[in-house]
Structure formats: C-alpha cells, structure tokens
Amino acid sequence: MNDPRIIIALDFPDQTTALNLAARLDHKLCRVKVGKELFTAAGPQLVEKLMQLGFDVFLDLKFHDIPNTTAAACRAAASLGVWMINVHALGGEKMLRAAQQAVEGRKTKLIAVTLLTSMSRDDLREINIAGTPEIIVQQLALLTQRCGLHGVVCSALEAANLRAVTGKGFWLVTPGIRASDGNQDDQVRIATPTSAIHDGADYLVIGRPITRSLDPLTALQRFNDEVTVALNN
Ligand SMILES: O=C(O)c1cc(=O)[nH]c(=O)n1[C@@H]1O[C@H](COP(=O)(O)O)[C@@H](O)[C@H]1O
C-alpha cells in the first residue's frame, strides 16, 4: 500500500491558493493538512475537493474543550471522511477518552498534540509549567496512548524517547521539519527528515519549506527522497 510519510501543511488563507498548490503536488508522494486558517475560510467543501483529487486529508483543528464539546466536534470532523484529526492532549484524560469514543468504528484516526513545537522551556516557565518539554511531552504521550488514541503530534527531537516508551504502532507525527540548510521560521524544536525518521517518526508535517518554495513539487521530491533513504537505512 502506498503510504506517503510527508504531510504538507496547506497553511493558506483561501481555497484558490490551496487548490493551486495542491495541483502542483503529487498525492502519491504526500498527504495534506488543512488547518484552522484554511478550514475557517474554505470549510468542508475544500476538504471534499482535496479528497476528490486523491489526497488523504489531515484535518488539523486541534480541538481543546470540555469532553462533550470536543467529542461532538470530533464526530463532526470524522463524518467528513478525512484520514486523520487531532485534539490537544492538554485537554486531559476525560476529554481524550470522550474524543476517542466519538471516532470509534470510523476510518478516521485521532491523534493528540503534546506540546507545540514552537514552545521552549522559557515559554513553559512563563506560564508556570514546571519540567522540561521532554518530560511533559512524555507524560502527555503516555496519557494519549492509555486513552486509546492512534498517536501524537510531537517534535522530532522527542521522537526517539517516545518511541522507546510507547513501543511500535503508536504514530509519532512530527512537525518542525527543516532541511539541514533551511530557514527555521518560528519553529523552535526542529529536526531534519533523516533524524526524524531515524528517531522513529512515522509522518512528517512540512509546510513552508515546500509550500513557499518556487518549485513545490521538486522540493517535495527532495524531502521524499531523503525520507526514503532514511527509511531504508
Ligand atoms: O499539529 C500540528 O500540525 C502542529 C503541531 C505543532 O506542535 N507544531 C506545528 O508546527 N504544527 C503544524 O505544523 C505545520 C508546520 O508548518 P511549517 O513550520 O511551515 O513547516 C503548521 O501547520 C503547524 O500548525
């Protein structure tokens, strides 16, 4: 089965720009992610169009609310027939269990965001969260696994440790991916595709390094080649 490991973040303000970019990609080499900005602007019809073009869609709305509200949102998202959706693990055990129950029996996979890759230790200290990102991410990932979700979103820097504690089969989806000579943008906890795959990441979320490239397909092919080599070594 074709299992593209790269998920392209379609972080665009409108449907036309997103579809233009999607038309320049190859759905055999990548999946796509529709986040808050694009979904707010373009809604379920855009998701439907991307699926008709052959793309698996990760609907990244990062739900975080009381259990009942989150579960209802997950049910609505899964009813679109998307490949994957997510919630914030910081919503806690009751919320995670309610969310998972809401997608039970559906084809849609549910994963949870641990700590955002833009958060540094100083950012955590500022809001009185003690401990290192690594420890907090590990606790949230183990909680997510206990609640029966399919995996977590985490920084690739945490993937090796998480793979060791969660074992195989629990998906690690890692944003904050940059080429070794790439621009960091606003990401803090970043890694290259090679180190992410070697450390146990299953899927790599990549946005601007591909979507802002003059030639997105060539950029995708380069990242994909690096992933293929890493998976075979
Ligand atoms: O859930 C996510 O996808 C996500 C979680 C996280 O911790 N950090 C993070 O960057 N993301 C998303 O991953 C994408 C990264 O995009 P680039 O920084 O442009 O590669 C964005 O769409 C973010 O919303």
The ligand as a Tripos MOL2 file, in Angstrom:
@<TRIPOS>MOLECULE
LIG
   24    25     1     0     0
SMALL
NO_CHARGES

@<TRIPOS>ATOM
      1 O1         -0.4610   19.9660   14.8240 O.co2     1 LIG1
      2 C1          0.4030   20.3930   14.0440 C.2       1 LIG1
      3 O2          0.4030   20.0420   12.8680 O.co2     1 LIG1
      4 C2          1.4950   21.2070   14.5840 C.ar      1 LIG1
      5 C3          1.8280   20.9850   15.9340 C.ar      1 LIG1
      6 C4          2.9990   21.5750   16.4610 C.ar      1 LIG1
      7 O3          3.3780   21.3300   17.6110 O.2       1 LIG1
      8 N1          3.7450   22.3960   15.6500 N.ar      1 LIG1
      9 C5          3.3890   22.6690   14.3580 C.ar      1 LIG1
     10 O4          4.1360   23.3900   13.6680 O.2       1 LIG1
     11 N2          2.2380   22.1180   13.8390 N.ar      1 LIG1
     12 C6          1.8040   22.4630   12.4720 C.3       1 LIG1
     13 O5          2.7730   22.0240   11.5250 O.3       1 LIG1
     14 C7          2.8920   22.9820   10.4450 C.3       1 LIG1
     15 C8          4.3320   23.3780   10.3250 C.3       1 LIG1
     16 O6          4.4850   24.2330    9.2410 O.3       1 LIG1
     17 P1          5.9290   24.7990    8.8180 P.3       1 LIG1
     18 O7          6.5640   25.3950   10.0500 O.co2     1 LIG1
     19 O8          5.6060   25.8240    7.7730 O.co2     1 LIG1
     20 O9          6.6970   23.6020    8.2970 O.co2     1 LIG1
     21 C9          1.9310   24.1310   10.7570 C.3       1 LIG1
     22 O10         0.7460   23.9260   10.0070 O.3       1 LIG1
     23 C10         1.6180   23.9690   12.2390 C.3       1 LIG1
     24 O11         0.2820   24.3370   12.5490 O.3       1 LIG1
@<TRIPOS>BOND
     1     1     2 2
     2     2     3 1
     3     2     4 1
     4     4     5 ar
     5     4    11 ar
     6     5     6 ar
     7     6     7 2
     8     6     8 ar
     9     8     9 ar
    10     9    10 2
    11     9    11 ar
    12    11    12 1
    13    12    13 1
    14    12    23 1
    15    13    14 1
    16    14    15 1
    17    14    21 1
    18    15    16 1
    19    16    17 1
    20    17    18 2
    21    17    19 1
    22    17    20 1
    23    21    22 1
    24    21    23 1
    25    23    24 1
@<TRIPOS>SUBSTRUCTURE
     1 LIG1         1 GROUP 0 **** ****
